[in-house]
Amino acid sequence: MKPDEQETNFGTSRTTITTPDTGAPPPAAPSTETLTPPPIPGHARIAPDATPTVGARAEIVLETDLVLIPDPPALPAPAPTPAHQLPVLVHPDDLEEPEPPGYWKWALGGATLGAIIAALLTVFVIQPSRSDPADATLPASAALDGVEPSRTMEGELLTEADLALARANLDDARVLPALVADTPYARSLYRLSGWPDTDDDCQDARTEVLIAEATGPVEFRADGCAVVTGEWIDPFSGVVLTHTNTLEINHMVPLAEAHRAGAWEWSDAERAEFATDLQSTQTLAVVSTPIDQGKGDRRPDQWRPPLRSAWCGYAVDWIGVKTRWDLAFVQREVDALADMLDTCVS
């Protein structure tokens, strides 16, 4: 057998190794004592009485049994995934909110249906008809259109008659190219160094206005002569006021504007009467301090209420005061008032 050839028998593996003849003397035995180790499974064992010689065979016996492990069975190829089961990439913006559980779906559906029924009842049952005489305080056109009807600065509903009168007075207004007073304006000309008590009940004109325009009971000072707290609604801004240190009594037509428009020709008594006019609810109004300062002595062509829904009442009252006291207008003022009257709803 040529070198490096091997013989193998299954069961007990036997390997034959041929030592080539190199002509060199055999190696000396390391010891005369022979040790026989116990067989170790899986290791080769050389017979102890075999002395290798040149060209001789050395037998190596493997002390283990070979166990043949069969190949694992082949796994079947996976079936292709149906197209309708393949994952689909969805953009996050396309995701919908999860539907509520069945009970809540029923509840929400019932709420929606209830809202629809309530709306139908409101239109066809609750709302009065246009010819219903019981709707005298709320014009039918405003009720059906869902628009809040216009009110005066005192909160009273404006009727068609009120608006017709305001438009007629504006058409007949005395219009001048400019409003110029021959004598300069001074507040002292209107005797308003302090609010007068015209009926001698210890409550001055300012207190009378606060009592009249409060939305509920007011709290007086200990002597009962002055109001301290209460509730008022600023007609120009809708702000709720509760303390007298945050409000002012505002002249619908400012004193300086009235002076330029003709009051400069009046007597002292007439000017004082105008300044504390309690006979008409259009003359004086309770407003917040910032509104009073912003309005100043400006005309409607120079200032309008920040609350658009107040434009109509503001225009009606302004026209009413100037008509009552025969004060003059300028054309820009008339145009602004006519524009605000167009916002009226009755």
URFENUR-V414276 format. One record per residue. N is the residue number from 1. RES is the residue in one small letter. PHI is phi as a letter, one per 30 degrees, with the letter a starting at -180 (none if undefined). OMEGA is omega in radians with two decimals (* if undefined). NEAR is the number of other C-alpha atoms within 8 Angstrom. Layout:
n:res:phi:omega:near
N:RES:PHI:OMEGA:NEAR
N:RES:PHI:OMEGA:NEAR
//
This chain:
n:res:phi:omega:near
1:m:none:3.13:4
2:k:d:3.06:5
3:p:e:3.09:8
4:d:i:3.05:6
5:e:d:-3.06:9
6:q:b:3.00:7
7:e:c:-3.12:7
8:t:b:3.03:7
9:n:c:3.10:7
10:f:d:-3.05:6
11:g:j:3.01:6
12:t:c:-3.06:11
13:s:d:3.14:9
14:r:b:-3.12:11
15:t:b:3.12:10
16:t:c:-3.14:11
17:i:c:3.12:11
18:t:c:3.14:13
19:t:d:-3.11:9
20:p:d:3.11:7
21:d:d:-3.12:7
22:t:c:-3.12:5
23:g:i:3.13:4
24:a:d:3.13:5
25:p:d:3.14:5
26:p:d:-3.13:6
27:p:d:-3.14:4
28:a:d:3.10:4
29:a:d:-3.09:5
30:p:d:-3.08:4
31:s:a:3.13:5
32:t:d:-3.13:5
33:e:c:-3.12:4
34:t:c:3.12:6
35:l:c:-3.13:5
36:t:c:3.14:5
37:p:d:3.09:4
38:p:d:-3.13:4
39:p:d:3.12:7
40:i:c:-3.13:6
41:p:e:3.10:7
42:g:i:3.13:7
43:h:c:3.10:9
44:a:d:3.10:8
45:r:b:3.09:9
46:i:c:-3.14:9
47:a:e:-3.08:7
48:p:d:-3.09:8
49:d:c:-3.14:4
50:a:c:3.11:7
51:t:c:-3.11:5
52:p:d:3.06:7
53:t:b:3.13:7
54:v:d:3.12:10
55:g:i:-3.11:8
56:a:d:3.12:8
57:r:c:3.02:10
58:a:c:-3.12:10
59:e:c:3.11:10
60:i:c:-3.11:11
61:v:c:3.09:11
62:l:d:-3.08:12
63:e:d:3.06:12
64:t:a:3.07:8
65:d:c:3.11:6
66:l:d:3.10:7
67:v:c:-3.13:4
68:l:d:3.12:4
69:i:c:-3.11:4
70:p:d:3.09:4
71:d:d:3.11:4
72:p:d:3.13:4
73:p:d:-3.13:4
74:a:d:3.12:4
75:l:d:3.12:4
76:p:d:3.13:4
77:a:d:-3.12:4
78:p:d:3.13:4
79:a:d:-3.14:4
80:p:d:3.13:4
81:t:d:3.12:6
82:p:e:-3.07:6
83:a:d:-3.09:5
84:h:d:3.11:4
85:q:c:-3.13:6
86:l:d:3.12:7
87:p:d:3.14:4
88:v:c:3.11:4
89:l:d:-3.10:4
90:v:b:3.09:6
91:h:d:-3.11:6
92:p:e:-3.13:5
93:d:d:-3.11:4
94:d:c:-3.11:6
95:l:d:3.12:7
96:e:c:3.08:4
97:e:d:3.11:4
98:p:d:3.14:4
99:e:d:3.11:5
100:p:d:3.10:7
101:p:e:-3.04:6
102:g:e:-3.11:6
103:y:d:-3.11:7
104:w:d:3.07:8
105:k:e:3.13:10
106:w:d:-3.10:8
107:a:d:-3.14:8
108:l:d:3.10:8
109:g:d:3.10:8
110:g:d:3.13:8
111:a:d:3.12:8
112:t:d:3.12:8
113:l:d:3.12:8
114:g:d:3.12:8
115:a:d:3.14:8
116:i:d:3.14:8
117:i:d:3.14:8
118:a:d:3.14:8
119:a:d:3.13:8
120:l:d:3.11:9
121:l:d:-3.14:9
122:t:d:-3.09:9
123:v:d:-2.97:9
124:f:c:-3.05:7
125:v:c:-3.00:8
126:i:d:-3.09:7
127:q:d:3.11:9
128:p:d:3.13:8
129:s:d:-3.13:6
130:r:d:-3.09:6
131:s:c:-3.10:5
132:d:d:-3.10:7
133:p:d:-3.13:5
134:a:d:-3.10:5
135:d:c:-3.06:9
136:a:d:-3.10:6
137:t:d:-3.14:6
138:l:b:-3.10:9
139:p:e:-3.05:11
140:a:d:-3.10:11
141:s:d:3.12:8
142:a:d:-3.12:13
143:a:d:-3.09:11
144:l:d:-3.12:9
145:d:d:-3.14:6
146:g:i:-3.12:6
147:v:c:3.13:8
148:e:d:3.13:7
149:p:d:-3.10:12
150:s:d:-3.14:13
151:r:b:3.01:12
152:t:d:3.11:13
153:m:d:3.10:13
154:e:c:3.08:10
155:g:j:3.14:7
156:e:d:3.14:7
157:l:d:3.09:10
158:l:d:3.12:13
159:t:c:3.07:8
160:e:d:3.12:7
161:a:d:3.10:7
162:d:d:-3.10:9
163:l:d:3.12:12
164:a:d:3.12:8
165:l:d:3.13:8
166:a:d:3.13:11
167:r:d:3.13:10
168:a:d:3.11:8
169:n:d:3.12:11
170:l:d:3.11:10
171:d:d:-3.11:6
172:d:c:-3.05:6
173:a:d:3.06:9
174:r:d:-3.05:7
175:v:c:3.13:8
176:l:c:3.09:9
177:p:d:3.13:6
178:a:a:3.12:5
179:l:c:-3.09:10
180:v:b:3.12:6
181:a:c:3.11:11
182:d:d:3.08:5
183:t:c:-3.11:5
184:p:d:-3.13:5
185:y:d:3.00:10
186:a:b:-3.11:7
187:r:d:-3.13:9
188:s:d:3.10:7
189:l:d:-3.11:10
190:y:c:3.05:11
191:r:h:-3.13:10
192:l:c:2.97:11
193:s:d:3.04:6
194:g:a:-3.14:5
195:w:d:-3.09:9
196:p:d:3.03:8
197:d:c:-2.99:10
198:t:d:-3.11:6
199:d:c:3.04:4
200:d:h:3.09:6
201:d:c:-3.13:7
202:c:i:3.09:6
203:q:c:-3.09:11
204:d:d:-3.07:13
205:a:d:3.11:12
206:r:d:3.13:9
207:t:d:3.12:11
208:e:d:3.12:9
209:v:d:3.14:13
210:l:d:3.13:10
211:i:d:-3.06:9
212:a:d:-3.03:6
213:e:c:3.08:10
214:a:d:3.14:12
215:t:d:-3.14:8
216:g:a:3.13:6
217:p:d:3.12:7
218:v:c:3.10:11
219:e:c:-3.09:8
220:f:c:2.97:11
221:r:d:-3.05:9
222:a:e:-3.11:5
223:d:d:3.11:6
224:g:i:-3.06:7
225:c:c:-3.09:12
226:a:b:3.12:10
227:v:d:3.13:14
228:v:c:-3.12:10
229:t:b:3.13:10
230:g:l:3.07:15
231:e:b:3.13:13
232:w:b:3.10:11
233:i:c:3.09:12
234:d:d:-3.07:12
235:p:d:-3.10:12
236:f:d:-3.09:11
237:s:b:-3.09:10
238:g:i:-3.13:8
239:v:d:3.11:8
240:v:d:-3.12:8
241:l:c:-3.08:13
242:t:b:-3.14:9
243:h:b:-3.05:10
244:t:d:3.11:11
245:n:d:3.11:4
246:t:c:-3.08:9
247:l:b:3.11:11
248:e:b:2.97:10
249:i:c:-3.03:10
250:n:c:3.02:10
251:h:d:-3.14:10
252:m:e:2.97:11
253:v:c:-3.06:12
254:p:e:-3.10:11
255:l:e:-3.13:10
256:a:d:3.09:9
257:e:d:3.09:11
258:a:d:3.13:12
259:h:d:3.14:11
260:r:d:-3.06:12
261:a:d:3.06:13
262:g:k:-3.10:12
263:a:d:3.11:10
264:w:d:3.14:12
265:e:d:-3.05:5
266:w:d:3.02:9
267:s:d:3.11:6
268:d:d:-3.12:9
269:a:d:3.14:7
270:e:d:3.12:8
271:r:d:3.11:13
272:a:d:3.12:12
273:e:d:3.11:8
274:f:d:-3.07:8
275:a:d:-3.10:10
276:t:b:-3.08:9
277:d:d:3.09:9
278:l:c:-3.13:9
279:q:d:3.13:4
280:s:c:3.11:6
281:t:d:-3.11:8
282:q:d:-2.97:12
283:t:d:-3.03:12
284:l:b:3.13:12
285:a:b:3.07:14
286:v:d:-3.13:15
287:v:b:3.09:14
288:s:d:-3.14:12
289:t:e:3.11:9
290:p:d:3.12:6
291:i:d:3.13:10
292:d:d:-3.13:11
293:q:d:3.13:7
294:g:d:3.13:6
295:k:d:3.09:8
296:g:h:3.12:7
297:d:c:-3.07:9
298:r:d:3.08:10
299:r:d:3.13:9
300:p:d:3.06:10
301:d:d:-3.14:11
302:q:c:-3.12:6
303:w:a:3.05:8
304:r:b:3.11:7
305:p:e:3.09:10
306:p:d:3.11:6
307:l:d:-3.05:9
308:r:d:3.14:6
309:s:d:3.12:7
310:a:c:-3.09:14
311:w:d:-3.09:14
312:c:d:-3.13:15
313:g:d:3.10:12
314:y:d:-3.14:11
315:a:d:-3.14:12
316:v:d:-3.12:13
317:d:d:3.13:13
318:w:d:3.12:11
319:i:d:-3.14:11
320:g:d:-3.12:11
321:v:d:-3.11:12
322:k:d:3.10:11
323:t:d:-3.11:10
324:r:d:-3.09:7
325:w:c:3.06:6
326:d:h:3.11:7
327:l:c:-3.04:12
328:a:d:3.10:12
329:f:b:2.88:12
330:v:c:-3.01:11
331:q:d:3.12:9
332:r:d:3.10:7
333:e:d:3.14:11
334:v:d:-3.14:10
335:d:d:3.14:9
336:a:d:3.13:10
337:l:d:3.11:11
338:a:d:3.12:10
339:d:d:-3.14:8
340:m:d:3.07:11
341:l:d:3.11:13
342:d:d:3.12:7
343:t:d:-3.06:9
344:c:d:3.07:11
345:v:b:-3.12:8
346:s:b:*:10
//
